[in-house]
Amino acid sequence: MTTTRGETLAAAARSEGIDCDGLRVEADDDGFSVTIEEAGVDESGLTVADLDRLADDYPEYVSNWAYWTQDRGDADRAFLRWAERADELSVPERYDRLRDGMARTWGEVRVTPRLVDGERVYELRHEEDIDRDRDELDTHEDPLDARSLVKTDDDGRYRPLKTAPSLPHGWAFVDLDGRACAETVEYVYPATIANWYLERQGDLDVDHWRDAVARQSGIYGVVKTWDRGEGYEHVNWVAEACCDDSQCVKRREWEYDDETTLDVDGGDGVFPCREPCSLVIAAARKWTRLAGEEEQTYEFTLTPSEKEQVEEILDAVADGRADEIREADVSDGANRYRARFLRAKRVDEDGNLAGVATDRDD
């Protein structure tokens, strides 16, 4: 015999009660009481048949409760509720939007929950592909496909940092249930849902710079040589170089130590970075060794425009836009032909800028 929605509600009310997004159902000696605040429902002394009637009158509240009581981890549940703004919108408002599809951005991934035949399905794609037709994209349904998909960027270059803003375009994960949606996101951005949830709960364990480098050994132990004074400034430079929004979609929460914040902004990412990553430590190792060199004074002869051009080249390379500069745009100092002309004019056959040799003590 098929169990009615009223019977399902009654069983849940007798067990632990129902309290989900404005729907409350409780059982007592007189029957059942139901409250749906937004709909102005407040009834008591109800029978199972009455619960069936209310389920027919307010099906969205019942289906919403049924969906969110499915067995899933707390972090995944919170993430899926975030995706449809469950803590901001009422059930009718959400269901109205879900019929056309809602969308939120997680790093560079656009998460779109939608109601299909009354059930939630999820789609993931690159945020910059949001307006492309699905048939233009390479579609997937298996979350495991994401592991290989995100290994390289659009040019086929390996992505050592999973949270770098270099996700390839042209793909979509379609017709996912909630569990598969969260699993796919975790393959794209490992541990981000868990850390985001811990932060929301006030339980994120942040590992600051000094604690992180204290654990380094072997070839990475050299980063410990940065002292409290000058080392603090070095770490600011590291954070500015590696942890800017243009370089990583995480939001940096680690600082120099428990008592000393860095001067560099941590970014605006949705999910947090709880500790210096391996790429940051590896880069810091190189910079630590370079910082040990004695400064030398060099004298160059450049025109004002050439000095500004060197600065433009630095900016273009540091911001990753060198490949975007058109060959015909010779007004940009980082234009390839402009740079080649400067090299031809100012770099000698031994590769020395302005003919000035590098003076090394070693």
N, C-alpha and C positions, 0 to 999 in steps of 0.2 A: 504494500500500500504506500502511495506517495505521501510524504510528510508535507503538510502545508506550511506556509510561511508563519502563520499564527502559532502552530505547534513548535516550530523552530524557535521563535521568539519566546514562547512560554518556557521551553526547556532551558534556554540561556538565562532567562530571568530567575528561574528557580535555582540555577546553579550558582552564578556569581553576580547576576544582574547585568544590565546593559547600560552603558554610558558612553556614547560615541557621537561626537560632532553634533550635539544638540538633541539626540535621541536618547531618552532614558526610559527603561522598562524595569519595573520591580515587581516581585511577587510577595504577597502577604496572605493572611488568613481570609481576606475578603475577595481574593482574586488577584488581578494585576492592575498596576497603575502605569500610565504612559504619559510622558511629557515630551512635547516637541516645541521648544520655546519659540523658534522663529515662525512656526505655523500656528501658534496660539492654541496648541492642544495641551490639555491638562485634565485627564480623565482617570478615574479610579473605579475599583469594583468591577473590573472587566473580565470577561470570559475569553477562552481561546478563540471563539467565534468573533468576538470583538477585536481581538488582535489581528485576525484575518482581514477584517474590514479595514482597520487602520493601515495594514500593510498594502491593501489595494489603493487606499486613498493617498498614501505617502510612500510610494515604492522606492523613490530615490534614497530616502533615509534608511530603509531596510537593506537595500542592495549595498549602500555605502558601508553600513555596519558589517554586513556579511563579508565584504572585501577586506576591510581592515582587521578583521579577526582571524584571517588566514594565518597559518603558522609561518612566520618569517622572523629573521633576526631584528633586533631593535634598531640597529643602524640602518639596515636596508629599508625598514618600514619608515623611519624618519626621512630618509632620502626620497622615497617614492611620494610621501606626503608633501615634502618640499616641492617636488616637481609639479604638483597640481595646486600649490599654495593652500593646502588644507588648513593651515593655521591662520589664514587671512580671509578666506572666502567661505560663505555659508554653503551648505550642501546644494541647494538649488542653483546658486551662482556657479559653483564648480561644474555641476552636471551640464548646465547650459553651455559653458565654455568647452567642456570636454567633448561635446558632440562635434565641435568644429576642430578640436585639437588645441591644447595649450602648449606653450613652449617656454623652457628655461635653459639657461646656458651654464654648463659645468666645465670650466676651463675653455676649451675650444669645441666642446661637444654640445650640440643642441639636443635636449631631451624633450620629446613630445609625447605626452600621454593623450590618449583619445578613447572615446567610447565607441565600440563597434559591436552592434547587436547587444547593447546593454553591458558589455564587458570591457574592462580597461585593457588596452594594448599600448605598447610603447614603441617609439621609433627613435633611433639615434643616428645622427649624421653630423658632419662638420658644420659649425655655425655659419660659415660662409656659403654653404650649399643649401641653406634653408629654403630658398626660392626656386631651386631646381626641381624639375619633374622627377619623380622616382625612377622612371624608365631611362633617365640619363645617368643614373648612378649604378654602381656595382652593389647589388643587394645581398645581404647575409641574414641568416636566422640563427646560426650557431655562435654563441658568445666566444667560443674558442678561436674563431676566425680572427678576432680582434688582436690576438697575441702576435700574429705574423703581420697583420695589416699595419700596425703602428711602429714597426721596427725601423722603417725608413721614411724619409720625407718625400715630397713630390718629385724630387730629382733623384730618388733612389739612394740618398746618403743615409748612413746609419744614424739613428737618433740615440745617443748615449744617455740623454736625460729624458725620461718619459713625460715629464711635465713641461718640456720646452714648447713654446708656441709654434711648433712646426709639424703639427699633425697633417698627414696627407689628405687631399680632398678626393671627392668622387665616389664615396661609399655611403651605404646606409644599412643599418640593422633594423629590420622590419618585423612587425607582428610578434613582438616579444611580450611575454608575460612579465609581471613585476620582478620575479626572481631572476629571470634571464636578463632583464634590463640592468639591474644592479650588478650582476656578474660581469656583463660586458663593460660597464663603466669601470669596474675594478681592474679589468685587463688593460684598458686604455690608460687609466691613472691609478696605479696600485696603491692601496691603503688610504686613498683620499676620502672615501665614504666613512671608514672607521674613524679616522682622525677628525674629520668634520663633526661627526656625531659626538666624539669624546669632548671636543671643544664646546659644543652646545650644552653638554652636561656638566661642564666645568671640570672635566677630568683629564684634559689633554696634558700629557707629560712632556713639557718642553725641555729640550736639552740645549743649553746655551753654548756659545762658542768655546769658552774656556773649559767647560766640562767635556765637550766633544773632543777638543784637541788633546786634552790630558790623557785620553785613551789611545792616542795614536802611537804606533810603534814602527820599527823598521825604517823604511825609506820615508815614511810619512811623519816620523817623530820630529823632523826638523821644524815643523810648524810650532812646536812648543817653545822655540827660541824667541818668539815675539813676546816682549815684556808688556807689563801693564800700561806703560805710558805710550811709547811709540807704537806698540802692538795694537792698541785700541784704534789708532788712526789707520793702520794697515787693514784691520777688519772692516772698517767703514768702506775702504776702497774695494775690498773683496765683495761686500754686500752690494755696493753700487754696480760693480762689474757683472756679478752673476745672478743677483736676486731681484732685479728690476722686473716689472711686469713684461717688458719687451723680451726678457730672457727666460722667464719661468712663470707659469700660470698659478703657482701656489702663492699664498700670502705669508711672507716670512714672519714668524712669531718668535724666533730665537733672537737673543740680543748678545751683547758681549759677555755679560754674566747676570746673575740674579738682580744685581743692584745697578747695573750700568747699561742703559739703552744706547743703541747706535743712532747716529745722526741721520742715517739714510732711511727713507720711508720703506715700510715693509710691503707695499703693494696693495692691490684691491681684489685679489683672487677670492673666490668663494670658499675654497678649502685651505687649511693652514699648512705651513711647513714647520715641523716641530724641532728640527735639528739641521745643522749644516750637512748637506748631502755629500756623497763621495766625490762628485764632480767639483764641488766647492773646495773640499779638502785637497784634492789633487792639484787644482789650480793654485791654491794657497801655498802648497809645497814648492811649486815652481817660483812663485812670487817671493817666497821667503828667501830662496837661494839668490834670486836676482837682487833682492833688497840688501844683501850682504856686500854687494860690490861698492867700492869707493866711488864717489861722484867725481867726475872730471869736467873741466871747463873746455868747451869747444866753441870756436868762433866761425860762424858761417856768414857768407854774403848772399842775401836773398833780397829780391824786391818785395815791397809790401804785399803785392798780389800773390807772390810765390809763398810768402809766409802764411797768408790766409788760405792758400790752396792746400798746404800741408795740413792745416787744421781741418779743412773740409774733408780731406782724405781720411784723417783719423776718425772723424764723426761718421762718415759713410761706412767705414769698415766696422766700427764699434756698434753701430746701429743696424748692421746687416742689410744695408740698402745698396751696397755697391753694385749688385747685379741688376738693380732696378733702374739704374741711370742709363738713359738712351745714348747710343753711340753718337747721335747727331746733337745731343745736348751739350755742346762745348762750353756753355755758360756755367755749368756745374764744375767746381774745382776737382771733384772726384771722377769726372768723366775719364774714360780709359785713354782717349787720345791726349787729353790735357795732362794726365799723369805720365804718359809715355814721353811727351814733349819735355816735361819737367825733368824726367830722368835723363833724357838725352842731353839736356843742357847742363844739369847740375850734378850728375853722378859720373865719376870717372870710370875708366876701364877696369879698375879694381873693385868697383862697387862702393866707393867712398862718396858720401854726400858732400858736395862742394869741394871735392878733392881732399877732404880732411880725414886722415886715417884714425881708426879707433885706437885709443890708448888704453891698453889693458896691462895691469900689473903682473898678471900671470903669463 
